[in-house]
Amino acid sequence: MSSSGRAHLREPRCGRIATIIFLAALAPGAHAAGPTDDQLFFSPGWCPSGETCDFKAEGVSARTKPPGGLDLTWTQSDGRTQSWEIRAKDFASAIKCSEEMCSLPSAKGCYAGCVATPPIPKILDRRTGRLYFTVLGFDGEVTLFAFDLANAKTSPVLEDRSFGGIGEVSLSPGRRYLAYLRGHHGSYCEDFLRLRVYDLNERRHLSFPGDADPWKRVHEAGIVDSYSDPRWLSENEIELRHSEWTIEACVGDKHPDEDRVTIVRLEIPPVPAGTAATPSRR
């Protein structure tokens, strides 16, 4: 099976809005901006449990091996090739299953108690020598891991809950922040991705408008917001595309004619870990 994306990780079908989000007033000690071309991004995709799937990045190939394996091959600029093997035993103990979901009849190919997918590679960071990958549980719990190429050690980075999985992942230039798109799936027209940013130093998620209830506008106004293509401009600025459509227009297969640019500014004061940042709009 190829790594082509499932519906919940596809590009939204209706409106297109270019959005820039700024992360300002960062905590003391934040790194200066640096080059971002040392991150190798894997083609977005999905792989059901029990199947073999291929993922590609520039000079890198990865193949899943059921039930929870991933083979990685990196061909460097001088032609040298290096290979690594990641197995379920390397990360399964770090996955917290809320219940034994693998006991369900629908959990064919499940492993580690609740895991529904093999490792899905997201990015290979050449600067730190780490591969970031995700695994998704049948209970909707998703875990992002980092695999250290130098010592072949795997460690959990963050946990989230998303029945739509995690889409694109990107590290800030100074490696302080990790941005990713969390999938939400209700139906074909209620299928969207929302931005999340994780502070790797403080080990906490930053707060964004709408984080508390991403379904609020969908249920109250019939409007869906979705993001794609996150790109860090500096250590405190990230740019991404923002699409917005109405369920009515999507069901009727009508496409809005007008695009617009929206700019949102988030002020992030140096607050203790676990304390939400205070957003402001302009």
Secondary structure, DSSP 8 states (H G I E B T S, - for coil): ------GGGS--SS--EEEEEEEES--TT-------TTEEE-------TT---EEEETTEEEEEETTTEEEEEEE-TTS-EEEEEE-GGGTGGG---SS-GGGSTT-TT-BTTTB-S--EEEEEETTTTEEEEEEEBTTSEEEEEEEETTTTEEEEEEEEE-TT-EEEEEE-TTSSEEEEEEEEESSSSSEEEEEEEEETTTTEE---TT-S-TTHHHHHH-EEEEEEEEEEEETTEEEEEEEEEEHHHHHTT---S---EEEEEEE-----TT----B---
